[in-house]
Amino acid sequence: MNEDFRMEQGYKEAAYGDSLGRYTAKTFGWMFIGLLITFGVAIGMYMTDGLYYAGYQAGTTSCLSQRLASLYTCQHGSTR
């Protein structure tokens, strides 16, 4: 019975692990790393004109999907 109590204490200590300040610091650290990655991707897209390519790709996809929808409507009368 005493061993069960010790095991429960071990789980309780493992569950709490870090203090609130340390947990918050780790969370903000991961957020900062995520922002750095986002910034790097944005700069890379800007320097290689990737933003224009992404816009072109989205426009082409939208245009093709609209044409396919109108083709389906012409052949079947309704989209429902």
N, C-alpha and C positions, 0 to 999 in steps of 0.2 A: 504494500500500500504506500509505503514511503517512496518507493521508486516511481510510482505513478505521479505523485506530487512533484517530484523533481523533473519529470518529463514535462508536466504542465508549465512549470516555471521556465523551462527552456523554450517552449513555444511562445510564451508571453514575452520573453526577452527578444526572441527573434522577430516577433511581430512589430515591436516598437523600434528596434534597431537604432535609427538615427534620431537626433534631436530635431525639433521643429526648425531651428535655424539652419542646421546642416541640410535637411530635406529641402528647404526653400532655396538655399544656395545651389544645390545640385539641380533643382528644377530650372532656376534661372540660367544656370550654365548650359543646360541642354537647349533652352530656348535661344540663347545667344548663338550657339553652334548652328541651330536651324536658320536663324537670321543671316548668319555669315554664308551659309550654303545658298540661301535665296538670293543674297546680294551677288554672290559669285556667278550664279546662273544668269541673273539679270544683266550684269556687266558683259558676260560672254555673249548673250543674245544681242545686246546693243552693238558690240564691237564687230560682230560677224553678220549683221543685218538679219539675224535669225528672227527678230520680231516681225519683219516684213514677210518672211517666209511663213511664219505661223499664221499671220493674218490672211495671206494668200491661200494657205491650206484651208483655213476655216471658211473663207468665202467660196472657194471651189466646192467644198463639201456641201455647204448650204445650197449652192446653186444646183448641184447634181441631185440632191435630195428633193428639191422643189420640182425639178423636171421629172424625176421618177414618180412623184406623187401626182403630177398632172397627167402623165402618161397612164398611170393606173386609173385615174378618174375618167379619162377619155375612153378607155377600153371597157371599164366595168360600170360606168355611169355614176357611181358613188363610192366614197371611201369607207362607208359604214358597212 
